[in-house]
Amino acid sequence: MTSVAPAAQPAASADPSRIAAPPSWRILPSRVVTLCLVEMQKLRHDRTELVTRAVQPALWLLVFGETFTRLHAIPVGGMSYLDFLAPGIIAQSALFVAIFYGIQIIWDRDAGVLAKLLVTPTPRTALVTGKAFAAGVRALAQAVVVLVLSALLGVALSLNPLDMLGTAAVVMLGSAFFACLSITIAGLVLHRDRLMGIGQAITMPLFFASNALYPIAIMPRWLQAVSRVNPLSYEVDALRGMLIGAPAHLPLDFGVLVVAASLAIAAAASLLGRLAR
C-alpha cells in the first residue's frame, strides 16, 4: 500500500497575528526622520513662528549683550561680552522651544493621535525619540536665526564646517533632553495647564543656573554646584568652544548631553502609556 504523506502544516509565519514586529533599532531611524520631516513641513507652512520666536533672543543680544559689553561688568576673559553671550542665547532659545514640547503630546492625546500611534508596532522609545529630535529641528531653525543676528552684530563666529555640524548636534541633543523632560512632566501631571505652570516655573531657573549669562567661576558656591548638574551648562560650554573658540571640554560636554538625552528618552517612553489612558 502506498503511504499517504501527512498534510503539510501551514507555516507559522502565515498567521498575521504571529508576525513579529521588526526590532526597534530598525524602526528608530525611520521614525525619527519621519517626525523631523513633519516638523519641517509645519515650519514651512507657518514661517511667522520663526519671526515671533526670534524677538526674545534679539532683545537679549541687542539690549542685554550690547549694554553689558559697554559696562564691562562681567569678567569674560579676553573676549567681548557679546561674543560670550551669543552661544548662551542659542542654547536659551533652544531650551524655550523644547521645554513646552510636552504640550504638543497632550494635544496629540486630546485629538486621539497618540492612541493611534501607540497601537502601531512602533516602539514607544522610537516615538519619543522621534518627537525629541523633531523638537531639535525647530530649535535648529531658531539657532540659525540667532547665528545670523549674532553675525550682523559683529560676533566672531567660526565658519568651520565641522564646528557648524558640531553646533547642530549639540543643539539637537540639548533640545532632545529638554523636550523629553517636558514629555516626562506631561506624563506625570497629565494636564496642559499644570504642564504650562511647571514649564514656566523651571525655565528661567534652568537658564539662570547655567553659564549662559556669566562664567561659573563668579557664581556663589551653591549656584556653581547647581550649574554643574544642569545639562544646559554643558550645552553652552560646547557651543562656546565650537562657535567662538573659547576653552571648552567637548568630550565631557557631548558625553553629558548624550547620557542626559538617553535617560530622558527612557523616562518619557515609560510614561507615554500613562499619558494616553
Residue pairs with C-beta under 8 A, 6 or more apart in sequence:
12 18
13 19
21 121
22 121
24 123
24 125
24 126
27 121
27 122
27 123
27 126
28 123
28 125
28 126
28 129
31 122
31 126
31 127
31 129
31 130
32 126
32 129
32 130
32 133
32 134
34 130
35 130
35 131
35 133
35 134
36 130
36 133
36 134
36 136
36 137
38 134
39 134
39 135
39 137
39 138
40 137
43 49
43 50
43 137
43 138
43 141
50 141
50 142
50 145
53 93
53 96
53 97
53 142
53 145
54 142
54 145
54 146
54 149
56 93
56 96
57 89
57 90
57 92
57 93
57 142
57 145
57 146
57 149
58 149
60 85
60 89
60 92
61 82
61 85
61 86
61 89
61 146
61 149
61 150
61 153
62 153
64 85
64 213
65 81
65 82
65 85
65 86
65 89
65 153
66 82
66 153
68 74
68 81
68 85
69 80
69 81
69 82
72 81
74 81
74 84
74 213
74 214
74 215
74 218
75 215
75 218
76 83
76 84
76 215
77 84
77 246
79 244
79 246
82 150
82 153
82 154
82 155
83 155
83 156
83 244
84 240
84 244
84 246
85 212
85 213
86 146
86 150
86 155
86 157
86 243
86 244
87 212
87 236
87 239
87 240
87 243
87 244
88 210
88 211
88 212
88 213
88 236
88 239
88 240
89 146
89 150
89 212
90 143
90 146
90 147
90 167
90 171
90 239
90 243
91 171
91 174
91 210
91 212
91 232
91 235
91 236
91 239
92 207
92 212
93 139
93 142
93 143
93 145
93 146
94 136
94 139
94 142
94 143
94 171
94 174
94 175
94 178
94 235
95 174
95 175
95 178
95 203
95 206
95 207
95 232
96 203
97 135
97 138
97 139
97 142
97 175
98 135
98 136
98 138
98 139
98 174
98 175
98 176
98 177
98 178
98 179
98 182
99 178
99 179
99 181
99 182
99 199
99 202
99 203
99 206
100 182
100 195
100 196
100 199
101 131
101 132
101 135
101 178
101 179
101 182
101 183
102 179
102 182
102 183
102 184
102 185
102 186
102 187
102 195
102 199
103 182
103 186
103 192
103 195
103 196
103 199
104 131
105 114
105 131
105 183
105 186
105 272
105 275
106 186
106 190
106 191
106 192
106 195
106 275
107 192
108 114
108 117
109 115
109 275
109 276
114 272
114 275
114 276
115 276
117 127
118 124
118 127
118 272
118 273
118 276
123 269
124 269
124 270
124 272
124 273
125 265
125 266
125 269
127 269
127 272
128 180
128 183
128 265
128 268
128 269
128 272
129 176
129 265
131 179
131 183
132 175
132 176
132 177
132 179
132 180
132 183
132 261
132 264
132 265
132 268
133 172
133 175
133 176
135 175
135 176
135 178
135 179
136 171
136 172
136 173
136 175
136 176
136 179
137 172
138 175
139 171
139 172
139 174
139 175
140 168
140 171
140 172
140 175
143 167
143 168
143 171
147 157
147 243
150 157
151 157
155 244
156 244
157 243
157 244
158 164
158 242
158 243
158 244
158 245
163 242
163 243
166 238
166 242
166 250
167 239
167 242
167 243
169 254
170 235
170 238
170 239
170 242
170 253
170 254
170 257
171 235
171 239
173 235
173 254
173 257
173 258
173 260
173 261
174 231
174 232
174 235
174 257
174 261
176 261
176 264
176 265
177 231
177 257
177 260
177 261
177 264
178 231
180 261
180 264
180 265
180 267
180 268
181 264
181 268
182 195
182 199
183 268
183 271
183 272
183 275
184 264
184 267
184 268
184 271
185 195
185 198
185 199
186 195
186 271
186 275
187 268
187 270
187 271
187 272
187 274
187 275
188 271
189 195
189 198
190 274
190 275
206 230
206 232
207 213
207 232
209 223
209 226
209 227
209 230
210 227
210 230
210 232
210 233
210 236
211 227
211 233
211 236
211 237
212 232
212 233
212 236
216 224
216 227
216 228
216 233
217 224
219 227
227 233
231 256
231 257
231 260
234 252
234 253
234 256
234 257
235 253
235 257
237 248
237 249
237 253
238 248
238 250
238 253
238 254
238 257
240 246
240 248
241 247
241 248
241 249
241 250
241 253
242 248
242 250
